[in-house]
Amino acid sequence: MRVRKHVLGVVALALVASACGGADPTDPGTATDDGAATEDGAEDDGDTGDDGEATGEGDVLRVGFVHVSPVTDGGWTTSHDNGAQAVADEFGDRVEITTVDQVAEGPDAERVIEDLARQGHDIIFATSFGFMEPMLAVAEQYPDVVFEHATGYLTADNMGNYFGAAEEGRYLEGMAAAAASETGELGYVAAFPIPEVVRGINAWTLGARSVNPDATVRVVWTSTWYDPDLEGQAAQSLLDAGVDAIGMHQDTPATGQAADAVGAKWTGYHTDRSDEVPDAWLTATVWDWGPFYVQRVQEVMDGTWESQSYYGTMADGMVNLAPFGESVPEDIQGEIETRQQEIIDGDFEPFTGPINDQDGQERVADGESMSFEDLMSFDWFVEGVIGDVSG
């Protein structure tokens, strides 16, 4: 159990049930701040109206966070937990924050989100793609609760979504990877074949080929967001195939650790992990969720919250680039920083043509840029990617 100032941590632990029975591993009521468990899940210190809609208690706004991986993953979930801490720091004892992590996507997520709503949380953030439809189902049952979903596309009157232009950072990562590679053979450890991940792979490849037009990017799918062993095995398979620089869309540093063991280079994701694997480290796309979370919580407090689809960028600070590793030469750092400023200023977009797909067919004409709608529905790989886009 993790308790921080103004933050109540309620962690869903994966338990192995014995033959005589065991605890539900996804029940957020398994433990509470004082060690007591409630029968239905989250700690019951809120009121529930007769119509089933949650009502807050006093002037304290109850904020819930639901995560797919541990808050200690050092990556995606840690970045969101840092955002929750920003809320705690901003509002102090005016908020009570409940965090439920290690929640499986699907039915378990719906039960956890519904439990938080029923127990009186005023706004609930769910931070994984597979939480989208479960959250929408709960939002329909609790019209007076505010719901926010990360990385998805569905909305309702009381449910918004949010994400950021990771492709801006991915392009810059690819530049660093190609500059560090001696062979031009690059690799990428990827989670699931959804547009978000495909978009990142393509941006990374375009950035790499802007430095080395002959660079190739071999993709291996893991079908998991968080599995250090599987991520490490996937990275090793790429290294065995001859790649000498690796990118990733995963939550742990296992890819970087595998690269480091053989002297290869690595671009991370979500957070700055340069201290963990310094010799392999190049850079990473990193997140700052805090300002967005603070703003949305403030809007709920003020009664001004409205459903929206928010897409943060490098220009507004939601997306950024981690410090460079020592393997990135100063001249390349300068080129990357120049391109980054062009992105911030709106003078460059990563998906500007000419862009061919991996079969050599032109998909984006010279000088044209892909629409936001096309970026959000990416289902093809750009030229230079080696792998099956369907997973």
N, C-alpha and C positions, 0 to 999 in steps of 0.2 A: 504494500500500500504506500502511495506516495502522496504526501500532504505538503502543499506549499502555501505561502501567504495568500489568503483569499481564494485558494484553489483546492477544491475537494477532489482528490483522485480516486476514481472507482474503476479498478482495473479488472477486466474479464480475463481470468487465467484459464489456460487449457489444462484441465484435470483429467486423469485417467481413472475411469470408474472401475471398481473391483466387482467381483461376481455378486457381491451383496448390495451393489448400488453405489452411486456417487453423485457429486454435485454437478449441476448443469454447467458446462464450461463457458457458456455465453451469458450466464445470468448476472447482470450487473449488481444484483443484490447479494452476491456471494460474500461480499465484505463491504463495510461502510467505514466512515471515518473513526468511529469508536469501536469497531470490531463487531457490531451487531448487524444481523442480516434481516431484511424485510421479506415477507412472504412473496411479494410480487415483483421485486426487482430493486430499482433505485430507491434510495432512502426516502421515506414518505414523510416529508415535512412541508408539503404544499397542500393546497385545497383542490378538490375536484367539484365542479359545479354539477347540478342535477342533470344537465344535458350532456355530461361527459366531457365538456370542454375544460381545459386546464385554466386555472386562475392563479396568479402570482400571490405572494404573501408579503404584505407590508410594502416597503419601498425598495426591497432587495430584488434585483432582477436576476432570475435564474437562467443560466446559460449552459447548454449541454454541447459536448463534443463527442462524436462517434468516429473511431478510427479503425482501419483494417489491420494495422500492424502495431507493434509496441511503441509507446512514446519514446522508448530508449533506442529505437532503431538507428538513430543518428542521421536519418534521411528525411523522407517524405513526412512521416508522422511527427518526428521531432520538429520539423519546420512549422507544422501547424500548432504543435504544443507551445512553441516559442510565441506564436501569435496569440494563443490563449493567455500566456503570461503577460503579453502586452496589454490585454484587456484587464487583467488583474491589477497591473501596475497603474493603469489609467483610472480605474473606477474604485479601487480599494474595496471597502466593505459595502459598497452599493451593489456589488454583484456577488453571486455564488456560482462557481463554475464546477460542473461535474464532467469528468472525462472518462469515457469508456473506450478502451482500446482492445485490440485483438478480436474484433468482431467480424465474423465471416460474412461475406457478401451473400445476399439472398434472404431466406426466411428469418434467419437469426437477426439480421440487421433490422428487419421490420419490427420484430418483437422488442428489440432494445430501444429503437427510436420511439415506438408507441409507448413504452414504459416511461421514458423520459417525459413525453408529452402528458401522459396521464397523471404523473406525479407533480406537474405544475411548472415545468420549465417554460420560460417565455420565448426563448429563441434557441434553436437546435441547429448545429452545424454538423454535416456528415461529409467526410472527406475522401471517399473513394467512389470510383465510377459505378461499381456494382451496388451502391446504396441508393441510386437514383429512383428506381421504381418502388422499392420499399418505402422510401421517404415520401414519395408522392401519394402512396396509399394511405400513409398515416396523416399526411397533410389534409386529405379529404375528410378524415374523421375529426380533426381538431382545427377548425377554421380560425380560432382565436390565438393559435400558437404560430409563431413565425419559424419557417424552415429555410435553411440555406444548404444547397448541395454543391460540392466541389467537383468539377471536371465534366459534368453532364450537360444536358440540353433541355430537359423538361422543366416547365414552370407551372405555377398555379397562382391564384390570387394571394395566397399566403406562403408561397414557396419560390425563392429565387435560386439562381445558380451563379457560379463564379469560377474563374480559372484565369490563367495568364498565358501570355505568348512565349512559352518556353522555346519555341522555334527560333526566336531571336537569339537566345543564348546558345542553343544547339548549333546554329550556323557558326558562331564564333568558336565553340568547342572544336568543331570539325576542322577549322583552320589550324588550331593548335595541334590537333592530332596528326594532320597531314605533314605539318612542319617538323614534327618530332619523329615521324616514321622514316626509316631508312629504305624500306622496300616498297612503300605505297600500298601495302596490303594491310587493311584495317579491319577491325571487327566490332561487333555491337551485340551486347547481351540485352535482349528485349523481353518484356513481360508478356503482354497480350496483344494480339493483332487487331487493335481498335484504332480509330483515326488519331487519337491523341499520341499514341506510341509511333504509329507509322509516320505522322507528321514530324516527330522529333528525329527519327532515323533519316528521313529525307533531307531535313534541314542540315543535319550533321554531315551528310554525304555531300550536299551542295557546297557547304563551307570547306570541306576537305578538298573537293575538286577545284575550288577557286584557287587553291594553293598548288595542288598537283592534279592537273586535268586527267591523269591516268589512274588516279587512286581508285581502289575498289573497297567496298565495305561488305563484309560477310556477316549475315545476321543469324543468330541462334535464338529461338524462342524458349522461354522457361515455363510459361503458363502459370506464373505466380508473381505477386508483387514483392513478397518477402519470404525468402528461403535461402539463407547463406550457403548451405551445402550445394543446392541446385545451381545457384548463381555461380558459385566457384567452379563447378563442373562444366557449366556452359562456357565460361571464360577459358577454362583449360582446353576445351575442344577447339576453340578458336586459335589459341596459342599453338596448339599442336598442328593446326593447319597452316601455320606460318605467319599469322598476323603479328605485328609488333607495336600496335597502338589500339586501344579498345575504348569504346564508349559504352554507355549503359542506360537503360531505363529500368532501374531496380531500386530497392530501398537499403541495401547493405553495402559495405565496402568490399565484399568478397571478390568482385571483379577486379578491383584494384590490387587486392592482396595476391591474386593469382598472377596478375601482370608483373607485380613487383618481384615475385619469386623467380622470374626468368629474365628480368631486366627489361621488360616491355613498359610502355607508357599507358596512362589511363586518364580519361576525363570522367569525373563523377557526376552526381546529380543531386539536387535538392539543397544540400548544405556544403559548407567548406570543410573538407576532410583532409586537407593538405598535411596536417600534423600526423595523421594516422599512417599514411603511406607516402612519405615525402619524396622518395626517389622516383616513384612511378607517376606522381601527381603532375597534371598539366593545368587544368582549371575545371570549372563546373558551372552549370546553370543553377542559380540558387534563388530561394524565395524569401520574400518578406511579407507575410500575411497580416502582420500586426495592424498596420493602418486600416486595412479593409475591415478587419474584425472590430476594431474600435469604432469605426464609423457606423457599421451596421448595428452594433449594440447601442450606440448613442441614439440612432434613429428609432429604435424600439423604445428606448426610454422617453424620447420626445414625442412619440406617436406619429412620426413622419415616415416610417419605413414603408417602402413600396417594393413589390416584386420587380426584379430586373435580372437580366443576363449580363454579368460584368466580366470583362476580359482585360486583365491588367497587362501592362507592358513594361519595357525598360524605361520608357519615358515617364511613367508614373511611379516607378520604383518597386512594383510588385516583383518584377523579374530583374535579376542582376547577374553579374559574372564574378565568380570567386577569384581570389588572388592567383597569379600564375605560379607554377612550379619552376624550379631552377632549370628544367629541361626546355623551357620555352625561351628561345633567343630574344634578346632585346629588340632586334629589328622586327621580329614577328609579333612581339607584344605590341609594338607601335602600330603595326598594320591592323591588328585585331582591335586595338583601342580606337583607331581611326574609324574602322567599320562600325564599331559599337556606337560611336557618336553619330555617325550617319543614320543608324537605325533610330536612335533617340530623337534626332532632329527631323525624322520623317523623310530623309533623302535616299534611303535604301530599304528595300523589303527583301527578305531572304528568298521568297518564291517569286522572283521576277525572271521572265524568260529571256533567252530560249531555254526551255526545260523539256528534255525527252524522258520517256519512261524507260524501264530497264530493258525493254525490247527495241529501243531506238526510235520509237514513235514520238513525234512532237506533241506535247500536251499543253505547253504554254508558249505562245509566240514571243518572238524577240521584242523586248520592251514592255510587254504586258505583265501584270501581276495577278496572281490567283485571287479570287474573291474569298471573303471570309467564309461564305457558305461552303465553297469547295475545300478550303482548308479544314473545316470541321467534319468533312465527310471523306477524307483521304482514304483511298482503298487501292492505291497503286504505288509502286516503288519507282524512284527516279533512276536514271542511268547511272551505273556504277555500283548499285546494290546487288549483292548476290544472296538470294534467298527467296522464299515463298511468302508473299504478302498475306496469305490466308493463314499462316502459322503452320 
